[in-house]
Amino acid sequence: MFLSFEAESFVFQFTIQNMKIKIYTAIILSVVLYGSETWSVILRNECGLRVFEDWILRRIFKSQKNEVNRSLEKTS
């Protein structure tokens, strides 16, 4: 089964995005939260962890957002 270039590009981008999410949950998150059971978490630390998580997720989904913006610019 052959796909158009746009469809192949989307499938490839989706696969890369899934791999990045799996790497994030399996490696990065486990390293960041290592020993968290013993932490005395204060609000400032919790906010810092949320900021870190948001930053990572923005980096993962950034390329997809840029691709959508480029395709919109081409059609306009």
Biopython code that builds the backbone (N, CA, C, O; Angstrom):
import numpy as np
from Bio.PDB.StructureBuilder import StructureBuilder

atoms = [
    (1, "MET", "N", (0.842, -1.172, 0.000)),
    (1, "MET", "CA", (0.000, 0.000, 0.000)),
    (1, "MET", "C", (0.890, 1.240, 0.000)),
    (1, "MET", "O", (1.750, 1.386, 0.869)),
    (2, "PHE", "N", (0.692, 2.115, -0.952)),
    (2, "PHE", "CA", (1.485, 3.318, -1.074)),
    (2, "PHE", "C", (0.684, 4.521, -0.585)),
    (2, "PHE", "O", (-0.510, 4.652, -0.852)),
    (3, "LEU", "N", (1.371, 5.381, 0.129)),
    (3, "LEU", "CA", (0.731, 6.582, 0.657)),
    (3, "LEU", "C", (1.298, 7.803, -0.047)),
    (3, "LEU", "O", (2.403, 7.763, -0.588)),
    (4, "SER", "N", (0.546, 8.870, -0.035)),
    (4, "SER", "CA", (1.057, 10.116, -0.589)),
    (4, "SER", "C", (2.168, 10.646, 0.306)),
    (4, "SER", "O", (2.324, 10.203, 1.444)),
    (5, "PHE", "N", (2.925, 11.581, -0.204)),
    (5, "PHE", "CA", (4.034, 12.149, 0.564)),
    (5, "PHE", "C", (3.544, 12.772, 1.866)),
    (5, "PHE", "O", (4.182, 12.609, 2.906)),
    (6, "GLU", "N", (2.419, 13.483, 1.821)),
    (6, "GLU", "CA", (1.890, 14.117, 3.022)),
    (6, "GLU", "C", (1.494, 13.069, 4.050)),
    (6, "GLU", "O", (1.750, 13.243, 5.242)),
    (7, "ALA", "N", (0.872, 11.981, 3.602)),
    (7, "ALA", "CA", (0.456, 10.927, 4.519)),
    (7, "ALA", "C", (1.667, 10.225, 5.117)),
    (7, "ALA", "O", (1.680, 9.928, 6.312)),
    (8, "GLU", "N", (2.692, 9.953, 4.297)),
    (8, "GLU", "CA", (3.915, 9.329, 4.806)),
    (8, "GLU", "C", (4.592, 10.233, 5.822)),
    (8, "GLU", "O", (5.081, 9.770, 6.853)),
    (9, "SER", "N", (4.618, 11.523, 5.525)),
    (9, "SER", "CA", (5.222, 12.484, 6.444)),
    (9, "SER", "C", (4.482, 12.511, 7.770)),
    (9, "SER", "O", (5.104, 12.561, 8.831)),
    (10, "PHE", "N", (3.151, 12.477, 7.713)),
    (10, "PHE", "CA", (2.354, 12.477, 8.936)),
    (10, "PHE", "C", (2.603, 11.219, 9.753)),
    (10, "PHE", "O", (2.755, 11.289, 10.973)),
    (11, "VAL", "N", (2.645, 10.068, 9.089)),
    (11, "VAL", "CA", (2.880, 8.798, 9.785)),
    (11, "VAL", "C", (4.255, 8.812, 10.428)),
    (11, "VAL", "O", (4.407, 8.395, 11.576)),
    (12, "PHE", "N", (5.259, 9.289, 9.698)),
    (12, "PHE", "CA", (6.614, 9.364, 10.229)),
    (12, "PHE", "C", (6.666, 10.289, 11.438)),
    (12, "PHE", "O", (7.273, 9.944, 12.452)),
    (13, "GLN", "N", (6.040, 11.452, 11.347)),
    (13, "GLN", "CA", (6.026, 12.419, 12.452)),
    (13, "GLN", "C", (5.302, 11.837, 13.655)),
    (13, "GLN", "O", (5.742, 12.024, 14.789)),
    (14, "PHE", "N", (4.203, 11.139, 13.427)),
    (14, "PHE", "CA", (3.436, 10.515, 14.503)),
    (14, "PHE", "C", (4.273, 9.452, 15.204)),
    (14, "PHE", "O", (4.242, 9.349, 16.430)),
    (15, "THR", "N", (5.024, 8.657, 14.436)),
    (15, "THR", "CA", (5.882, 7.623, 15.004)),
    (15, "THR", "C", (6.980, 8.237, 15.861)),
    (15, "THR", "O", (7.248, 7.757, 16.962)),
    (16, "ILE", "N", (7.610, 9.283, 15.371)),
    (16, "ILE", "CA", (8.659, 9.958, 16.142)),
    (16, "ILE", "C", (8.076, 10.539, 17.422)),
    (16, "ILE", "O", (8.686, 10.435, 18.486)),
    (17, "GLN", "N", (6.915, 11.141, 17.325)),
    (17, "GLN", "CA", (6.272, 11.727, 18.499)),
    (17, "GLN", "C", (5.957, 10.651, 19.532)),
    (17, "GLN", "O", (6.162, 10.868, 20.726)),
    (18, "ASN", "N", (5.467, 9.503, 19.098)),
    (18, "ASN", "CA", (5.196, 8.405, 20.030)),
    (18, "ASN", "C", (6.468, 7.921, 20.698)),
    (18, "ASN", "O", (6.466, 7.626, 21.894)),
    (19, "MET", "N", (7.559, 7.834, 19.939)),
    (19, "MET", "CA", (8.826, 7.413, 20.528)),
    (19, "MET", "C", (9.298, 8.419, 21.576)),
    (19, "MET", "O", (9.785, 8.027, 22.636)),
    (20, "LYS", "N", (9.159, 9.696, 21.289)),
    (20, "LYS", "CA", (9.572, 10.728, 22.247)),
    (20, "LYS", "C", (8.755, 10.639, 23.534)),
    (20, "LYS", "O", (9.298, 10.788, 24.628)),
    (21, "ILE", "N", (7.461, 10.397, 23.403)),
    (21, "ILE", "CA", (6.609, 10.274, 24.588)),
    (21, "ILE", "C", (7.005, 9.052, 25.405)),
    (21, "ILE", "O", (7.054, 9.118, 26.633)),
    (22, "LYS", "N", (7.287, 7.944, 24.741)),
    (22, "LYS", "CA", (7.703, 6.729, 25.453)),
    (22, "LYS", "C", (9.042, 6.937, 26.152)),
    (22, "LYS", "O", (9.226, 6.488, 27.283)),
    (23, "ILE", "N", (9.974, 7.613, 25.490)),
    (23, "ILE", "CA", (11.264, 7.911, 26.119)),
    (23, "ILE", "C", (11.061, 8.815, 27.325)),
    (23, "ILE", "O", (11.683, 8.613, 28.369)),
    (24, "TYR", "N", (10.204, 9.799, 27.187)),
    (24, "TYR", "CA", (9.929, 10.712, 28.296)),
    (24, "TYR", "C", (9.376, 9.962, 29.500)),
    (24, "TYR", "O", (9.853, 10.142, 30.621)),
    (25, "THR", "N", (8.368, 9.119, 29.269)),
    (25, "THR", "CA", (7.745, 8.439, 30.404)),
    (25, "THR", "C", (8.637, 7.356, 30.985)),
    (25, "THR", "O", (8.624, 7.138, 32.197)),
    (26, "ALA", "N", (9.409, 6.675, 30.153)),
    (26, "ALA", "CA", (10.215, 5.557, 30.637)),
    (26, "ALA", "C", (11.528, 6.000, 31.261)),
    (26, "ALA", "O", (11.954, 5.425, 32.262)),
    (27, "ILE", "N", (12.172, 7.001, 30.699)),
    (27, "ILE", "CA", (13.516, 7.351, 31.156)),
    (27, "ILE", "C", (13.534, 8.674, 31.913)),
    (27, "ILE", "O", (13.929, 8.722, 33.078)),
    (28, "ILE", "N", (13.114, 9.729, 31.261)),
    (28, "ILE", "CA", (13.254, 11.062, 31.849)),
    (28, "ILE", "C", (12.425, 11.194, 33.116)),
    (28, "ILE", "O", (12.934, 11.626, 34.151)),
    (29, "LEU", "N", (11.162, 10.828, 33.042)),
    (29, "LEU", "CA", (10.289, 10.963, 34.202)),
    (29, "LEU", "C", (10.763, 10.101, 35.364)),
    (29, "LEU", "O", (10.710, 10.531, 36.516)),
    (30, "SER", "N", (11.223, 8.891, 35.074)),
    (30, "SER", "CA", (11.690, 8.020, 36.156)),
    (30, "SER", "C", (12.956, 8.573, 36.811)),
    (30, "SER", "O", (13.128, 8.442, 38.023)),
    (31, "VAL", "N", (13.838, 9.186, 36.032)),
    (31, "VAL", "CA", (15.053, 9.778, 36.605)),
    (31, "VAL", "C", (14.706, 11.001, 37.450)),
    (31, "VAL", "O", (15.242, 11.180, 38.543)),
    (32, "VAL", "N", (13.807, 11.838, 36.938)),
    (32, "VAL", "CA", (13.430, 13.052, 37.664)),
    (32, "VAL", "C", (12.734, 12.703, 38.979)),
    (32, "VAL", "O", (12.960, 13.361, 39.995)),
    (33, "LEU", "N", (11.901, 11.684, 38.964)),
    (33, "LEU", "CA", (11.123, 11.341, 40.155)),
    (33, "LEU", "C", (11.780, 10.268, 41.029)),
    (33, "LEU", "O", (11.155, 9.767, 41.963)),
    (34, "TYR", "N", (13.033, 9.913, 40.733)),
    (34, "TYR", "CA", (13.727, 8.900, 41.521)),
    (34, "TYR", "C", (13.770, 9.327, 42.988)),
    (34, "TYR", "O", (14.224, 10.427, 43.303)),
    (35, "GLY", "N", (13.312, 8.485, 43.854)),
    (35, "GLY", "CA", (13.329, 8.771, 45.283)),
    (35, "GLY", "C", (12.268, 9.749, 45.742)),
    (35, "GLY", "O", (12.338, 10.260, 46.860)),
    (36, "SER", "N", (11.289, 10.016, 44.897)),
    (36, "SER", "CA", (10.279, 11.019, 45.246)),
    (36, "SER", "C", (9.414, 10.586, 46.430)),
    (36, "SER", "O", (8.757, 11.418, 47.057)),
    (37, "GLU", "N", (9.413, 9.284, 46.737)),
    (37, "GLU", "CA", (8.614, 8.831, 47.877)),
    (37, "GLU", "C", (9.120, 9.449, 49.181)),
    (37, "GLU", "O", (8.360, 9.604, 50.136)),
    (38, "THR", "N", (10.392, 9.796, 49.214)),
    (38, "THR", "CA", (10.980, 10.332, 50.448)),
    (38, "THR", "C", (11.034, 11.851, 50.463)),
    (38, "THR", "O", (11.460, 12.441, 51.456)),
    (39, "TRP", "N", (10.612, 12.494, 49.384)),
    (39, "TRP", "CA", (10.672, 13.951, 49.340)),
    (39, "TRP", "C", (9.589, 14.547, 50.224)),
    (39, "TRP", "O", (8.482, 14.017, 50.324)),
    (40, "SER", "N", (9.922, 15.633, 50.849)),
    (40, "SER", "CA", (8.876, 16.435, 51.474)),
    (40, "SER", "C", (8.578, 17.554, 50.476)),
    (40, "SER", "O", (9.283, 18.561, 50.411)),
    (41, "VAL", "N", (7.529, 17.350, 49.715)),
    (41, "VAL", "CA", (7.230, 18.248, 48.604)),
    (41, "VAL", "C", (6.532, 19.496, 49.121)),
    (41, "VAL", "O", (5.508, 19.433, 49.802)),
    (42, "ILE", "N", (7.120, 20.622, 48.776)),
    (42, "ILE", "CA", (6.470, 21.885, 49.072)),
    (42, "ILE", "C", (5.910, 22.435, 47.759)),
    (42, "ILE", "O", (6.253, 21.959, 46.676)),
    (43, "LEU", "N", (5.071, 23.409, 47.870)),
    (43, "LEU", "CA", (4.371, 23.938, 46.700)),
    (43, "LEU", "C", (5.354, 24.431, 45.640)),
    (43, "LEU", "O", (5.122, 24.236, 44.447)),
    (44, "ARG", "N", (6.443, 25.063, 46.058)),
    (44, "ARG", "CA", (7.415, 25.585, 45.102)),
    (44, "ARG", "C", (8.047, 24.440, 44.297)),
    (44, "ARG", "O", (8.232, 24.566, 43.087)),
    (45, "ASN", "N", (8.376, 23.327, 44.961)),
    (45, "ASN", "CA", (8.944, 22.183, 44.258)),
    (45, "ASN", "C", (7.931, 21.551, 43.310)),
    (45, "ASN", "O", (8.280, 21.138, 42.204)),
    (46, "GLU", "N", (6.687, 21.479, 43.743)),
    (46, "GLU", "CA", (5.644, 20.912, 42.892)),
    (46, "GLU", "C", (5.458, 21.763, 41.645)),
    (46, "GLU", "O", (5.294, 21.231, 40.547)),
    (47, "CYS", "N", (5.481, 23.065, 41.807)),
    (47, "CYS", "CA", (5.355, 23.961, 40.654)),
    (47, "CYS", "C", (6.550, 23.797, 39.717)),
    (47, "CYS", "O", (6.389, 23.821, 38.497)),
    (48, "GLY", "N", (7.728, 23.633, 40.272)),
    (48, "GLY", "CA", (8.916, 23.425, 39.458)),
    (48, "GLY", "C", (8.832, 22.154, 38.633)),
    (48, "GLY", "O", (9.235, 22.136, 37.470)),
    (49, "LEU", "N", (8.307, 21.088, 39.231)),
    (49, "LEU", "CA", (8.135, 19.843, 38.489)),
    (49, "LEU", "C", (7.110, 19.992, 37.375)),
    (49, "LEU", "O", (7.283, 19.439, 36.289)),
    (50, "ARG", "N", (6.055, 20.729, 37.639)),
    (50, "ARG", "CA", (5.042, 20.954, 36.594)),
    (50, "ARG", "C", (5.604, 21.788, 35.451)),
    (50, "ARG", "O", (5.313, 21.526, 34.284)),
    (51, "VAL", "N", (6.409, 22.792, 35.786)),
    (51, "VAL", "CA", (7.035, 23.619, 34.752)),
    (51, "VAL", "C", (7.955, 22.756, 33.893)),
    (51, "VAL", "O", (7.963, 22.884, 32.668)),
    (52, "PHE", "N", (8.729, 21.878, 34.530)),
    (52, "PHE", "CA", (9.621, 20.983, 33.792)),
    (52, "PHE", "C", (8.829, 20.072, 32.865)),
    (52, "PHE", "O", (9.190, 19.898, 31.701)),
    (53, "GLU", "N", (7.756, 19.493, 33.377)),
    (53, "GLU", "CA", (6.938, 18.600, 32.563)),
    (53, "GLU", "C", (6.322, 19.343, 31.378)),
    (53, "GLU", "O", (6.311, 18.824, 30.261)),
    (54, "ASP", "N", (5.815, 20.542, 31.610)),
    (54, "ASP", "CA", (5.247, 21.333, 30.525)),
    (54, "ASP", "C", (6.299, 21.662, 29.470)),
    (54, "ASP", "O", (6.018, 21.628, 28.272)),
    (55, "TRP", "N", (7.515, 21.981, 29.923)),
    (55, "TRP", "CA", (8.602, 22.306, 29.004)),
    (55, "TRP", "C", (8.928, 21.118, 28.114)),
    (55, "TRP", "O", (9.093, 21.273, 26.904)),
    (56, "ILE", "N", (9.023, 19.926, 28.709)),
    (56, "ILE", "CA", (9.328, 18.720, 27.940)),
    (56, "ILE", "C", (8.214, 18.438, 26.934)),
    (56, "ILE", "O", (8.491, 18.141, 25.772)),
    (57, "LEU", "N", (6.976, 18.527, 27.365)),
    (57, "LEU", "CA", (5.856, 18.236, 26.464)),
    (57, "LEU", "C", (5.765, 19.260, 25.336)),
    (57, "LEU", "O", (5.409, 18.908, 24.212)),
    (58, "ARG", "N", (6.083, 20.522, 25.622)),
    (58, "ARG", "CA", (6.121, 21.525, 24.553)),
    (58, "ARG", "C", (7.187, 21.179, 23.527)),
    (58, "ARG", "O", (6.974, 21.348, 22.327)),
    (59, "ARG", "N", (8.327, 20.698, 23.987)),
    (59, "ARG", "CA", (9.403, 20.312, 23.072)),
    (59, "ARG", "C", (8.985, 19.117, 22.223)),
    (59, "ARG", "O", (9.325, 19.051, 21.041)),
    (60, "ILE", "N", (8.258, 18.182, 22.805)),
    (60, "ILE", "CA", (7.826, 17.002, 22.053)),
    (60, "ILE", "C", (6.815, 17.391, 20.976)),
    (60, "ILE", "O", (6.920, 16.931, 19.839)),
    (61, "PHE", "N", (5.850, 18.219, 21.314)),
    (61, "PHE", "CA", (4.777, 18.560, 20.382)),
    (61, "PHE", "C", (5.082, 19.779, 19.529)),
    (61, "PHE", "O", (4.264, 20.156, 18.690)),
    (62, "LYS", "N", (6.228, 20.403, 19.718)),
    (62, "LYS", "CA", (6.583, 21.625, 18.990)),
    (62, "LYS", "C", (6.651, 21.394, 17.491)),
    (62, "LYS", "O", (6.103, 22.185, 16.723)),
    (63, "SER", "N", (7.309, 20.329, 17.058)),
    (63, "SER", "CA", (7.477, 20.092, 15.632)),
    (63, "SER", "C", (6.134, 19.911, 14.935)),
    (63, "SER", "O", (5.956, 20.358, 13.802)),
    (64, "GLN", "N", (5.196, 19.263, 15.603)),
    (64, "GLN", "CA", (3.881, 19.070, 15.015)),
    (64, "GLN", "C", (3.200, 20.420, 14.826)),
    (64, "GLN", "O", (2.568, 20.649, 13.796)),
    (65, "LYS", "N", (3.317, 21.315, 15.797)),
    (65, "LYS", "CA", (2.700, 22.630, 15.699)),
    (65, "LYS", "C", (3.315, 23.422, 14.550)),
    (65, "LYS", "O", (2.598, 24.093, 13.807)),
    (66, "ASN", "N", (4.627, 23.349, 14.399)),
    (66, "ASN", "CA", (5.281, 24.057, 13.307)),
    (66, "ASN", "C", (4.840, 23.529, 11.953)),
    (66, "ASN", "O", (4.663, 24.309, 11.017)),
    (67, "GLU", "N", (4.658, 22.214, 11.828)),
    (67, "GLU", "CA", (4.205, 21.635, 10.571)),
    (67, "GLU", "C", (2.806, 22.131, 10.223)),
    (67, "GLU", "O", (2.533, 22.427, 9.060)),
    (68, "VAL", "N", (1.927, 22.226, 11.196)),
    (68, "VAL", "CA", (0.577, 22.720, 10.952)),
    (68, "VAL", "C", (0.630, 24.170, 10.511)),
    (68, "VAL", "O", (-0.078, 24.554, 9.580)),
    (69, "ASN", "N", (1.455, 24.985, 11.161)),
    (69, "ASN", "CA", (1.575, 26.390, 10.780)),
    (69, "ASN", "C", (2.097, 26.528, 9.358)),
    (69, "ASN", "O", (1.606, 27.368, 8.604)),
    (70, "ARG", "N", (3.086, 25.717, 8.974)),
    (70, "ARG", "CA", (3.627, 25.786, 7.615)),
    (70, "ARG", "C", (2.583, 25.400, 6.580)),
    (70, "ARG", "O", (2.491, 26.030, 5.526)),
    (71, "SER", "N", (1.793, 24.367, 6.872)),
    (71, "SER", "CA", (0.782, 23.943, 5.900)),
    (71, "SER", "C", (-0.314, 25.011, 5.770)),
    (71, "SER", "O", (-0.860, 25.205, 4.683)),
    (72, "LEU", "N", (-0.635, 25.697, 6.859)),
    (72, "LEU", "CA", (-1.619, 26.776, 6.780)),
    (72, "LEU", "C", (-1.091, 27.951, 5.970)),
    (72, "LEU", "O", (-1.841, 28.586, 5.228)),
    (73, "GLU", "N", (0.217, 28.244, 6.113)),
    (73, "GLU", "CA", (0.804, 29.340, 5.344)),
    (73, "GLU", "C", (0.780, 29.026, 3.852)),
    (73, "GLU", "O", (0.572, 29.925, 3.038)),
    (74, "LYS", "N", (0.991, 27.758, 3.483)),
    (74, "LYS", "CA", (1.000, 27.371, 2.074)),
    (74, "LYS", "C", (-0.379, 27.526, 1.455)),
    (74, "LYS", "O", (-0.485, 27.900, 0.287)),
    (75, "THR", "N", (-1.439, 27.249, 2.209)),
    (75, "THR", "CA", (-2.789, 27.314, 1.660)),
    (75, "THR", "C", (-3.316, 28.743, 1.612)),
    (75, "THR", "O", (-4.240, 29.041, 0.856)),
    (76, "SER", "N", (-2.737, 29.620, 2.410)),
    (76, "SER", "CA", (-3.237, 31.010, 2.447)),
    (76, "SER", "C", (-2.706, 31.819, 1.283)),
    (76, "SER", "O", (-3.022, 33.002, 1.157)),
]
sb = StructureBuilder()
sb.init_structure("model")
sb.init_model(0)
sb.init_chain("A")
sb.init_seg("    ")
for serial, (resi, resn, name, xyz) in enumerate(atoms, 1):
    if name == "N":
        sb.init_residue(resn, " ", resi, " ")
    sb.init_atom(name, np.array(xyz, "f"), 0.0, 1.0, " ", f" {name:<3s}", serial, name[0])
structure = sb.get_structure()
